[in-house]
Amino acid sequence: MNTVTPSFLVSISLLSLLSTTAASAIGFPEGGPDSAHTVQWFPETPLFPRLVADGTGEQMSVSKDLDSKRIVGSIGGIQRLVEARIGGLPVQFGVGATVYGNFIREPDVLDALTVDFFVDFPIDIRLSDNISLRTGWGHYSAHLADDGIEVLGKHSINYAKDYIPLFASYALPVIGGFVYGGTRIDYFTIPERNGHFVLEGGAEFGNYPIGGGFIAYGAIDIKSRQEVAWATTQSYQLGLRTLVSRSHAVRFAYTYRTGADERGQFYSQHLTSSLVGVFLDF
């Protein structure tokens, strides 16, 4: 089974301390007429957009695979802790955590097959009205649940990543959305110790009001992972937003996902899914 490394625990402690003390650590002024405009705790508006088609994003959701009995659920999200101006640029420090579960619905029971854990400490920077950057630190580990070992008859593998994201997004009003791209550097990676890079890019578009408080949108996300010989995971999503307030919304979406399986226990396999789901964006 997967284990939590001492370096992971140390990194969590150090990054938590960094995030929660960022304002004082970089020497922002205390008090004064401009201090309220220099540091903002728990900012409501994100500097980097939500990547809605990313099947491993920090989010709260439940989806049903139309082609099988599989149900995918997640609980979590990102909390923006502090926004400050560094070198004249707005910068946000945050913390995120999400647990993904894959379940099989049987007549009398819901079997939990896999459990995947994500922890992120994003650092987001706004370069201009159109351009944003994201870096930071994250950890991912994937596990077979007890039901999964019994139902699938498989042995768990030790699958874990410590990583640094390097992403950029560019707002495109002409498409009603944005494009994004970048890489995730897995500096600690098992079981494939030489597959250190994940390339990812995509777009969100549309965001067209259709009445009744609903907004229609589309999104694409494509990943290519070195650990599986650069095989891709492709996600195509069409959905509706409602109850929108700043970065908060409820989404109903259909996602077609094909390619390398994003569940770490099955990273070397391929899977095609047609998912219908509900998402709570906080």
C-alpha positions as protocol buffer text, in pm:
chain_id: "A"
residue {
  index: 1
  type: MET
  ca { x: 0 y: 0 z: 0 }
}
residue {
  index: 2
  type: ASN
  ca { x: 107 y: 363 z: -46 }
}
residue {
  index: 3
  type: THR
  ca { x: 301 y: 529 z: 232 }
}
residue {
  index: 4
  type: VAL
  ca { x: 336 y: 894 z: 331 }
}
residue {
  index: 5
  type: THR
  ca { x: 702 y: 992 z: 315 }
}
residue {
  index: 6
  type: PRO
  ca { x: 870 y: 1203 z: 589 }
}
residue {
  index: 7
  type: SER
  ca { x: 962 y: 1462 z: 322 }
}
residue {
  index: 8
  type: PHE
  ca { x: 593 y: 1498 z: 240 }
}
residue {
  index: 9
  type: LEU
  ca { x: 505 y: 1572 z: 603 }
}
residue {
  index: 10
  type: VAL
  ca { x: 790 y: 1820 z: 637 }
}
residue {
  index: 11
  type: SER
  ca { x: 690 y: 1994 z: 314 }
}
residue {
  index: 12
  type: ILE
  ca { x: 327 y: 2021 z: 428 }
}
residue {
  index: 13
  type: SER
  ca { x: 435 y: 2186 z: 754 }
}
residue {
  index: 14
  type: LEU
  ca { x: 674 y: 2430 z: 589 }
}
residue {
  index: 15
  type: LEU
  ca { x: 433 y: 2528 z: 313 }
}
residue {
  index: 16
  type: SER
  ca { x: 145 y: 2574 z: 557 }
}
residue {
  index: 17
  type: LEU
  ca { x: 363 y: 2809 z: 760 }
}
residue {
  index: 18
  type: LEU
  ca { x: 469 y: 2994 z: 446 }
}
residue {
  index: 19
  type: SER
  ca { x: 114 y: 3038 z: 319 }
}
residue {
  index: 20
  type: THR
  ca { x: -35 y: 3157 z: 647 }
}
residue {
  index: 21
  type: THR
  ca { x: 247 y: 3403 z: 722 }
}
residue {
  index: 22
  type: ALA
  ca { x: 317 y: 3524 z: 368 }
}
residue {
  index: 23
  type: ALA
  ca { x: 215 y: 3884 z: 428 }
}
residue {
  index: 24
  type: SER
  ca { x: 445 y: 3944 z: 724 }
}
residue {
  index: 25
  type: ALA
  ca { x: 726 y: 3730 z: 587 }
}
residue {
  index: 26
  type: ILE
  ca { x: 777 y: 3948 z: 280 }
}
residue {
  index: 27
  type: GLY
  ca { x: 769 y: 4267 z: 479 }
}
residue {
  index: 28
  type: PHE
  ca { x: 436 y: 4431 z: 398 }
}
residue {
  index: 29
  type: PRO
  ca { x: 352 y: 4746 z: 595 }
}
residue {
  index: 30
  type: GLU
  ca { x: 137 y: 4716 z: 903 }
}
residue {
  index: 31
  type: GLY
  ca { x: -137 y: 4974 z: 933 }
}
residue {
  index: 32
  type: GLY
  ca { x: -141 y: 5298 z: 738 }
}
residue {
  index: 33
  type: PRO
  ca { x: -392 y: 5419 z: 480 }
}
residue {
  index: 34
  type: ASP
  ca { x: -270 y: 5189 z: 202 }
}
residue {
  index: 35
  type: SER
  ca { x: -229 y: 4865 z: 396 }
}
residue {
  index: 36
  type: ALA
  ca { x: -584 y: 4746 z: 319 }
}
residue {
  index: 37
  type: HIS
  ca { x: -500 y: 4771 z: -50 }
}
residue {
  index: 38
  type: THR
  ca { x: -167 y: 4589 z: -10 }
}
residue {
  index: 39
  type: VAL
  ca { x: -275 y: 4270 z: 170 }
}
residue {
  index: 40
  type: GLN
  ca { x: -615 y: 4102 z: 145 }
}
residue {
  index: 41
  type: TRP
  ca { x: -693 y: 3796 z: 349 }
}
residue {
  index: 42
  type: PHE
  ca { x: -918 y: 3526 z: 195 }
}
residue {
  index: 43
  type: PRO
  ca { x: -971 y: 3703 z: -140 }
}
residue {
  index: 44
  type: GLU
  ca { x: -1291 y: 3604 z: -318 }
}
residue {
  index: 45
  type: THR
  ca { x: -1178 y: 3652 z: -678 }
}
residue {
  index: 46
  type: PRO
  ca { x: -915 y: 3407 z: -807 }
}
residue {
  index: 47
  type: LEU
  ca { x: -619 y: 3529 z: -1011 }
}
residue {
  index: 48
  type: PHE
  ca { x: -588 y: 3197 z: -1200 }
}
residue {
  index: 49
  type: PRO
  ca { x: -899 y: 3043 z: -1360 }
}
residue {
  index: 50
  type: ARG
  ca { x: -1061 y: 2715 z: -1262 }
}
residue {
  index: 51
  type: LEU
  ca { x: -975 y: 2434 z: -1507 }
}
residue {
  index: 52
  type: VAL
  ca { x: -1317 y: 2272 z: -1520 }
}
residue {
  index: 53
  type: ALA
  ca { x: -1237 y: 1988 z: -1763 }
}
residue {
  index: 54
  type: ASP
  ca { x: -932 y: 1870 z: -1566 }
}
residue {
  index: 55
  type: GLY
  ca { x: -1026 y: 1532 z: -1422 }
}
residue {
  index: 56
  type: THR
  ca { x: -782 y: 1570 z: -1132 }
}
residue {
  index: 57
  type: GLY
  ca { x: -859 y: 1931 z: -1036 }
}
residue {
  index: 58
  type: GLU
  ca { x: -936 y: 2046 z: -683 }
}
residue {
  index: 59
  type: GLN
  ca { x: -1316 y: 2033 z: -671 }
}
residue {
  index: 60
  type: MET
  ca { x: -1636 y: 1896 z: -521 }
}
residue {
  index: 61
  type: SER
  ca { x: -1840 y: 1682 z: -759 }
}
residue {
  index: 62
  type: VAL
  ca { x: -2023 y: 1359 z: -832 }
}
residue {
  index: 63
  type: SER
  ca { x: -2046 y: 1201 z: -1178 }
}
residue {
  index: 64
  type: LYS
  ca { x: -2197 y: 885 z: -1327 }
}
residue {
  index: 65
  type: ASP
  ca { x: -2034 y: 696 z: -1612 }
}
residue {
  index: 66
  type: LEU
  ca { x: -2306 y: 628 z: -1870 }
}
residue {
  index: 67
  type: ASP
  ca { x: -2111 y: 331 z: -2011 }
}
residue {
  index: 68
  type: SER
  ca { x: -2072 y: 138 z: -1684 }
}
residue {
  index: 69
  type: LYS
  ca { x: -2179 y: 120 z: -1318 }
}
residue {
  index: 70
  type: ARG
  ca { x: -1889 y: 345 z: -1218 }
}
residue {
  index: 71
  type: ILE
  ca { x: -1951 y: 658 z: -1007 }
}
residue {
  index: 72
  type: VAL
  ca { x: -1680 y: 920 z: -957 }
}
residue {
  index: 73
  type: GLY
  ca { x: -1698 y: 1147 z: -653 }
}
residue {
  index: 74
  type: SER
  ca { x: -1469 y: 1417 z: -518 }
}
residue {
  index: 75
  type: ILE
  ca { x: -1474 y: 1637 z: -212 }
}
residue {
  index: 76
  type: GLY
  ca { x: -1239 y: 1930 z: -167 }
}
residue {
  index: 77
  type: GLY
  ca { x: -1128 y: 2253 z: -332 }
}
residue {
  index: 78
  type: ILE
  ca { x: -884 y: 2543 z: -307 }
}
residue {
  index: 79
  type: GLN
  ca { x: -900 y: 2812 z: -40 }
}
residue {
  index: 80
  type: ARG
  ca { x: -731 y: 3140 z: -130 }
}
residue {
  index: 81
  type: LEU
  ca { x: -554 y: 3253 z: 188 }
}
residue {
  index: 82
  type: VAL
  ca { x: -395 y: 3588 z: 110 }
}
residue {
  index: 83
  type: GLU
  ca { x: -345 y: 3826 z: -181 }
}
residue {
  index: 84
  type: ALA
  ca { x: -61 y: 4076 z: -182 }
}
residue {
  index: 85
  type: ARG
  ca { x: 128 y: 4298 z: -424 }
}
residue {
  index: 86
  type: ILE
  ca { x: 486 y: 4187 z: -484 }
}
residue {
  index: 87
  type: GLY
  ca { x: 692 y: 4394 z: -723 }
}
residue {
  index: 88
  type: GLY
  ca { x: 373 y: 4573 z: -822 }
}
residue {
  index: 89
  type: LEU
  ca { x: 197 y: 4248 z: -923 }
}
residue {
  index: 90
  type: PRO
  ca { x: -95 y: 4084 z: -740 }
}
residue {
  index: 91
  type: VAL
  ca { x: 0 y: 3745 z: -596 }
}
residue {
  index: 92
  type: GLN
  ca { x: -227 y: 3493 z: -421 }
}
residue {
  index: 93
  type: PHE
  ca { x: -119 y: 3216 z: -184 }
}
residue {
  index: 94
  type: GLY
  ca { x: -363 y: 2931 z: -128 }
}
residue {
  index: 95
  type: VAL
  ca { x: -410 y: 2578 z: -1 }
}
residue {
  index: 96
  type: GLY
  ca { x: -609 y: 2298 z: -158 }
}
residue {
  index: 97
  type: ALA
  ca { x: -700 y: 1937 z: -87 }
}
residue {
  index: 98
  type: THR
  ca { x: -929 y: 1693 z: -265 }
}
residue {
  index: 99
  type: VAL
  ca { x: -1013 y: 1326 z: -223 }
}
residue {
  index: 100
  type: TYR
  ca { x: -1135 y: 1141 z: -534 }
}
residue {
  index: 101
  type: GLY
  ca { x: -1324 y: 815 z: -503 }
}
residue {
  index: 102
  type: ASN
  ca { x: -1432 y: 566 z: -768 }
}
residue {
  index: 103
  type: PHE
  ca { x: -1729 y: 348 z: -680 }
}
residue {
  index: 104
  type: ILE
  ca { x: -1927 y: 65 z: -837 }
}
residue {
  index: 105
  type: ARG
  ca { x: -2299 y: 59 z: -770 }
}
residue {
  index: 106
  type: GLU
  ca { x: -2426 y: -291 z: -700 }
}
residue {
  index: 107
  type: PRO
  ca { x: -2789 y: -377 z: -615 }
}
residue {
  index: 108
  type: ASP
  ca { x: -2733 y: -381 z: -238 }
}
residue {
  index: 109
  type: VAL
  ca { x: -2405 y: -196 z: -185 }
}
residue {
  index: 110
  type: LEU
  ca { x: -2175 y: 78 z: -313 }
}
residue {
  index: 111
  type: ASP
  ca { x: -1824 y: -66 z: -350 }
}
residue {
  index: 112
  type: ALA
  ca { x: -1533 y: 181 z: -315 }
}
residue {
  index: 113
  type: LEU
  ca { x: -1264 y: 83 z: -565 }
}
residue {
  index: 114
  type: THR
  ca { x: -1000 y: 359 z: -556 }
}
residue {
  index: 115
  type: VAL
  ca { x: -916 y: 659 z: -339 }
}
residue {
  index: 116
  type: ASP
  ca { x: -685 y: 933 z: -471 }
}
residue {
  index: 117
  type: PHE
  ca { x: -552 y: 1218 z: -255 }
}
residue {
  index: 118
  type: PHE
  ca { x: -437 y: 1561 z: -377 }
}
residue {
  index: 119
  type: VAL
  ca { x: -279 y: 1837 z: -167 }
}
residue {
  index: 120
  type: ASP
  ca { x: -178 y: 2167 z: -330 }
}
residue {
  index: 121
  type: PHE
  ca { x: -25 y: 2497 z: -224 }
}
residue {
  index: 122
  type: PRO
  ca { x: -81 y: 2717 z: -532 }
}
residue {
  index: 123
  type: ILE
  ca { x: 90 y: 3051 z: -587 }
}
residue {
  index: 124
  type: ASP
  ca { x: -94 y: 3257 z: -850 }
}
residue {
  index: 125
  type: ILE
  ca { x: 36 y: 3574 z: -1016 }
}
residue {
  index: 126
  type: ARG
  ca { x: -155 y: 3821 z: -1236 }
}
residue {
  index: 127
  type: LEU
  ca { x: 78 y: 3972 z: -1495 }
}
residue {
  index: 128
  type: SER
  ca { x: -190 y: 4171 z: -1680 }
}
residue {
  index: 129
  type: ASP
  ca { x: -564 y: 4180 z: -1739 }
}
residue {
  index: 130
  type: ASN
  ca { x: -525 y: 3879 z: -1969 }
}
residue {
  index: 131
  type: ILE
  ca { x: -224 y: 3681 z: -1840 }
}
residue {
  index: 132
  type: SER
  ca { x: -196 y: 3481 z: -1518 }
}
residue {
  index: 133
  type: LEU
  ca { x: 65 y: 3235 z: -1391 }
}
residue {
  index: 134
  type: ARG
  ca { x: 48 y: 2947 z: -1144 }
}
residue {
  index: 135
  type: THR
  ca { x: 326 y: 2771 z: -958 }
}
residue {
  index: 136
  type: GLY
  ca { x: 357 y: 2629 z: -604 }
}
residue {
  index: 137
  type: TRP
  ca { x: 386 y: 2275 z: -474 }
}
residue {
  index: 138
  type: GLY
  ca { x: 165 y: 1967 z: -465 }
}
residue {
  index: 139
  type: HIS
  ca { x: 142 y: 1601 z: -364 }
}
residue {
  index: 140
  type: TYR
  ca { x: -65 y: 1319 z: -514 }
}
residue {
  index: 141
  type: SER
  ca { x: -104 y: 960 z: -396 }
}
residue {
  index: 142
  type: ALA
  ca { x: -336 y: 691 z: -529 }
}
residue {
  index: 143
  type: HIS
  ca { x: -471 y: 384 z: -351 }
}
residue {
  index: 144
  type: LEU
  ca { x: -689 y: 79 z: -404 }
}
residue {
  index: 145
  type: ALA
  ca { x: -968 y: 67 z: -145 }
}
residue {
  index: 146
  type: ASP
  ca { x: -1037 y: -258 z: 41 }
}
residue {
  index: 147
  type: ASP
  ca { x: -1342 y: -315 z: -181 }
}
residue {
  index: 148
  type: GLY
  ca { x: -1126 y: -259 z: -488 }
}
residue {
  index: 149
  type: ILE
  ca { x: -874 y: -524 z: -385 }
}
residue {
  index: 150
  type: GLU
  ca { x: -1154 y: -775 z: -328 }
}
residue {
  index: 151
  type: VAL
  ca { x: -1374 y: -687 z: -626 }
}
residue {
  index: 152
  type: LEU
  ca { x: -1093 y: -641 z: -880 }
}
residue {
  index: 153
  type: GLY
  ca { x: -862 y: -905 z: -741 }
}
residue {
  index: 154
  type: LYS
  ca { x: -562 y: -674 z: -787 }
}
residue {
  index: 155
  type: HIS
  ca { x: -262 y: -586 z: -574 }
}
residue {
  index: 156
  type: SER
  ca { x: -209 y: -220 z: -487 }
}
residue {
  index: 157
  type: ILE
  ca { x: 98 y: -43 z: -622 }
}
residue {
  index: 158
  type: ASN
  ca { x: 292 y: 232 z: -447 }
}
residue {
  index: 159
  type: TYR
  ca { x: 191 y: 537 z: -655 }
}
residue {
  index: 160
  type: ALA
  ca { x: 285 y: 885 z: -539 }
}
residue {
  index: 161
  type: LYS
  ca { x: 404 y: 1221 z: -676 }
}
residue {
  index: 162
  type: ASP
  ca { x: 553 y: 1537 z: -531 }
}
residue {
  index: 163
  type: TYR
  ca { x: 533 y: 1806 z: -797 }
}
residue {
  index: 164
  type: ILE
  ca { x: 575 y: 2169 z: -898 }
}
residue {
  index: 165
  type: PRO
  ca { x: 321 y: 2317 z: -1142 }
}
residue {
  index: 166
  type: LEU
  ca { x: 425 y: 2580 z: -1399 }
}
residue {
  index: 167
  type: PHE
  ca { x: 119 y: 2708 z: -1587 }
}
residue {
  index: 168
  type: ALA
  ca { x: 1 y: 3018 z: -1771 }
}
residue {
  index: 169
  type: SER
  ca { x: -347 y: 3125 z: -1877 }
}
residue {
  index: 170
  type: TYR
  ca { x: -452 y: 3387 z: -2131 }
}
residue {
  index: 171
  type: ALA
  ca { x: -800 y: 3538 z: -2130 }
}
residue {
  index: 172
  type: LEU
  ca { x: -964 y: 3557 z: -2473 }
}
residue {
  index: 173
  type: PRO
  ca { x: -1286 y: 3760 z: -2467 }
}
residue {
  index: 174
  type: VAL
  ca { x: -1341 y: 3673 z: -2833 }
}
residue {
  index: 175
  type: ILE
  ca { x: -1415 y: 3311 z: -2733 }
}
residue {
  index: 176
  type: GLY
  ca { x: -1580 y: 3404 z: -2404 }
}
residue {
  index: 177
  type: GLY
  ca { x: -1311 y: 3231 z: -2204 }
}
residue {
  index: 178
  type: PHE
  ca { x: -940 y: 3155 z: -2193 }
}
residue {
  index: 179
  type: VAL
  ca { x: -664 y: 2920 z: -2303 }
}
residue {
  index: 180
  type: TYR
  ca { x: -399 y: 2769 z: -2076 }
}
residue {
  index: 181
  type: GLY
  ca { x: -95 y: 2546 z: -2086 }
}
residue {
  index: 182
  type: GLY
  ca { x: 215 y: 2438 z: -1902 }
}
residue {
  index: 183
  type: THR
  ca { x: 383 y: 2151 z: -1728 }
}
residue {
  index: 184
  type: ARG
  ca { x: 381 y: 1967 z: -1398 }
}
residue {
  index: 185
  type: ILE
  ca { x: 727 y: 1863 z: -1283 }
}
residue {
  index: 186
  type: ASP
  ca { x: 709 y: 1546 z: -1073 }
}
residue {
  index: 187
  type: TYR
  ca { x: 1041 y: 1574 z: -894 }
}
residue {
  index: 188
  type: PHE
  ca { x: 954 y: 1271 z: -677 }
}
residue {
  index: 189
  type: THR
  ca { x: 770 y: 1002 z: -870 }
}
residue {
  index: 190
  type: ILE
  ca { x: 697 y: 635 z: -809 }
}
residue {
  index: 191
  type: PRO
  ca { x: 664 y: 370 z: -942 }
}
residue {
  index: 192
  type: GLU
  ca { x: 804 y: 514 z: -1271 }
}
residue {
  index: 193
  type: ARG
  ca { x: 1106 y: 702 z: -1138 }
}
residue {
  index: 194
  type: ASN
  ca { x: 1212 y: 852 z: -1473 }
}
residue {
  index: 195
  type: GLY
  ca { x: 875 y: 997 z: -1583 }
}
residue {
  index: 196
  type: HIS
  ca { x: 906 y: 1345 z: -1438 }
}
residue {
  index: 197
  type: PHE
  ca { x: 692 y: 1557 z: -1671 }
}
residue {
  index: 198
  type: VAL
  ca { x: 322 y: 1606 z: -1739 }
}
residue {
  index: 199
  type: LEU
  ca { x: 229 y: 1846 z: -2021 }
}
residue {
  index: 200
  type: GLU
  ca { x: -119 y: 1997 z: -2003 }
}
residue {
  index: 201
  type: GLY
  ca { x: -316 y: 2246 z: -2208 }
}
residue {
  index: 202
  type: GLY
  ca { x: -672 y: 2339 z: -2283 }
}
residue {
  index: 203
  type: ALA
  ca { x: -938 y: 2605 z: -2309 }
}
residue {
  index: 204
  type: GLU
  ca { x: -1275 y: 2721 z: -2182 }
}
residue {
  index: 205
  type: PHE
  ca { x: -1515 y: 2894 z: -2420 }
}
residue {
  index: 206
  type: GLY
  ca { x: -1871 y: 3011 z: -2470 }
}
residue {
  index: 207
  type: ASN
  ca { x: -2007 y: 3120 z: -2132 }
}
residue {
  index: 208
  type: TYR
  ca { x: -2324 y: 3228 z: -2310 }
}
residue {
  index: 209
  type: PRO
  ca { x: -2638 y: 3317 z: -2107 }
}
residue {
  index: 210
  type: ILE
  ca { x: -2932 y: 3109 z: -2228 }
}
residue {
  index: 211
  type: GLY
  ca { x: -3198 y: 3235 z: -1985 }
}
residue {
  index: 212
  type: GLY
  ca { x: -3342 y: 3108 z: -1662 }
}
residue {
  index: 213
  type: GLY
  ca { x: -3018 y: 3191 z: -1481 }
}
residue {
  index: 214
  type: PHE
  ca { x: -2815 y: 2939 z: -1682 }
}
residue {
  index: 215
  type: ILE
  ca { x: -2492 y: 2996 z: -1870 }
}
residue {
  index: 216
  type: ALA
  ca { x: -2373 y: 2748 z: -2134 }
}
residue {
  index: 217
  type: TYR
  ca { x: -2001 y: 2676 z: -2168 }
}
residue {
  index: 218
  type: GLY
  ca { x: -1755 y: 2430 z: -2317 }
}
residue {
  index: 219
  type: ALA
  ca { x: -1408 y: 2321 z: -2206 }
}
residue {
  index: 220
  type: ILE
  ca { x: -1120 y: 2105 z: -2325 }
}
residue {
  index: 221
  type: ASP
  ca { x: -828 y: 1963 z: -2127 }
}
residue {
  index: 222
  type: ILE
  ca { x: -548 y: 1747 z: -2269 }
}
residue {
  index: 223
  type: LYS
  ca { x: -264 y: 1593 z: -2069 }
}
residue {
  index: 224
  type: SER
  ca { x: 41 y: 1404 z: -2193 }
}
residue {
  index: 225
  type: ARG
  ca { x: 242 y: 1210 z: -1932 }
}
residue {
  index: 226
  type: GLN
  ca { x: 601 y: 1100 z: -1969 }
}
residue {
  index: 227
  type: GLU
  ca { x: 547 y: 802 z: -1736 }
}
residue {
  index: 228
  type: VAL
  ca { x: 320 y: 641 z: -1999 }
}
residue {
  index: 229
  type: ALA
  ca { x: 536 y: 722 z: -2305 }
}
residue {
  index: 230
  type: TRP
  ca { x: 359 y: 1059 z: -2353 }
}
residue {
  index: 231
  type: ALA
  ca { x: 15 y: 902 z: -2395 }
}
residue {
  index: 232
  type: THR
  ca { x: -264 y: 1157 z: -2369 }
}
residue {
  index: 233
  type: THR
  ca { x: -573 y: 1191 z: -2153 }
}
residue {
  index: 234
  type: GLN
  ca { x: -832 y: 1395 z: -2341 }
}
residue {
  index: 235
  type: SER
  ca { x: -1134 y: 1556 z: -2173 }
}
residue {
  index: 236
  type: TYR
  ca { x: -1415 y: 1736 z: -2356 }
}
residue {
  index: 237
  type: GLN
  ca { x: -1685 y: 1899 z: -2146 }
}
residue {
  index: 238
  type: LEU
  ca { x: -2015 y: 2076 z: -2221 }
}
residue {
  index: 239
  type: GLY
  ca { x: -2213 y: 2220 z: -1934 }
}
residue {
  index: 240
  type: LEU
  ca { x: -2442 y: 2472 z: -1771 }
}
residue {
  index: 241
  type: ARG
  ca { x: -2359 y: 2711 z: -1486 }
}
residue {
  index: 242
  type: THR
  ca { x: -2618 y: 2853 z: -1250 }
}
residue {
  index: 243
  type: LEU
  ca { x: -2627 y: 3038 z: -916 }
}
residue {
  index: 244
  type: VAL
  ca { x: -2313 y: 3221 z: -1026 }
}
residue {
  index: 245
  type: SER
  ca { x: -2156 y: 3461 z: -774 }
}
residue {
  index: 246
  type: ARG
  ca { x: -1797 y: 3575 z: -835 }
}
residue {
  index: 247
  type: SER
  ca { x: -1604 y: 3247 z: -862 }
}
residue {
  index: 248
  type: HIS
  ca { x: -1888 y: 3040 z: -708 }
}
residue {
  index: 249
  type: ALA
  ca { x: -2138 y: 2840 z: -912 }
}
residue {
  index: 250
  type: VAL
  ca { x: -2322 y: 2514 z: -955 }
}
residue {
  index: 251
  type: ARG
  ca { x: -2243 y: 2329 z: -1277 }
}
residue {
  index: 252
  type: PHE
  ca { x: -2420 y: 2047 z: -1461 }
}
residue {
  index: 253
  type: ALA
  ca { x: -2192 y: 1893 z: -1720 }
}
residue {
  index: 254
  type: TYR
  ca { x: -2133 y: 1611 z: -1964 }
}
residue {
  index: 255
  type: THR
  ca { x: -1768 y: 1504 z: -2001 }
}
residue {
  index: 256
  type: TYR
  ca { x: -1624 y: 1270 z: -2262 }
}
residue {
  index: 257
  type: ARG
  ca { x: -1283 y: 1148 z: -2143 }
}
residue {
  index: 258
  type: THR
  ca { x: -1054 y: 908 z: -2326 }
}
residue {
  index: 259
  type: GLY
  ca { x: -692 y: 794 z: -2311 }
}
residue {
  index: 260
  type: ALA
  ca { x: -455 y: 710 z: -2028 }
}
residue {
  index: 261
  type: ASP
  ca { x: -646 y: 644 z: -1705 }
}
residue {
  index: 262
  type: GLU
  ca { x: -598 y: 930 z: -1456 }
}
residue {
  index: 263
  type: ARG
  ca { x: -642 y: 702 z: -1155 }
}
residue {
  index: 264
  type: GLY
  ca { x: -292 y: 632 z: -1033 }
}
residue {
  index: 265
  type: GLN
  ca { x: -351 y: 263 z: -961 }
}
residue {
  index: 266
  type: PHE
  ca { x: -434 y: 215 z: -1332 }
}
residue {
  index: 267
  type: TYR
  ca { x: -192 y: 471 z: -1479 }
}
residue {
  index: 268
  type: SER
  ca { x: -65 y: 230 z: -1748 }
}
residue {
  index: 269
  type: GLN
  ca { x: -417 y: 145 z: -1872 }
}
residue {
  index: 270
  type: HIS
  ca { x: -653 y: 328 z: -2108 }
}
residue {
  index: 271
  type: LEU
  ca { x: -1014 y: 416 z: -2034 }
}
residue {
  index: 272
  type: THR
  ca { x: -1299 y: 585 z: -2220 }
}
residue {
  index: 273
  type: SER
  ca { x: -1587 y: 734 z: -2018 }
}
residue {
  index: 274
  type: SER
  ca { x: -1903 y: 935 z: -2080 }
}
residue {
  index: 275
  type: LEU
  ca { x: -1969 y: 1115 z: -1752 }
}
residue {
  index: 276
  type: VAL
  ca { x: -2272 y: 1317 z: -1642 }
}
residue {
  index: 277
  type: GLY
  ca { x: -2211 y: 1514 z: -1324 }
}
residue {
  index: 278
  type: VAL
  ca { x: -2287 y: 1792 z: -1082 }
}
residue {
  index: 279
  type: PHE
  ca { x: -2008 y: 2025 z: -964 }
}
residue {
  index: 280
  type: LEU
  ca { x: -2004 y: 2274 z: -676 }
}
residue {
  index: 281
  type: ASP
  ca { x: -1753 y: 2552 z: -743 }
}
residue {
  index: 282
  type: PHE
  ca { x: -1641 y: 2739 z: -430 }
}
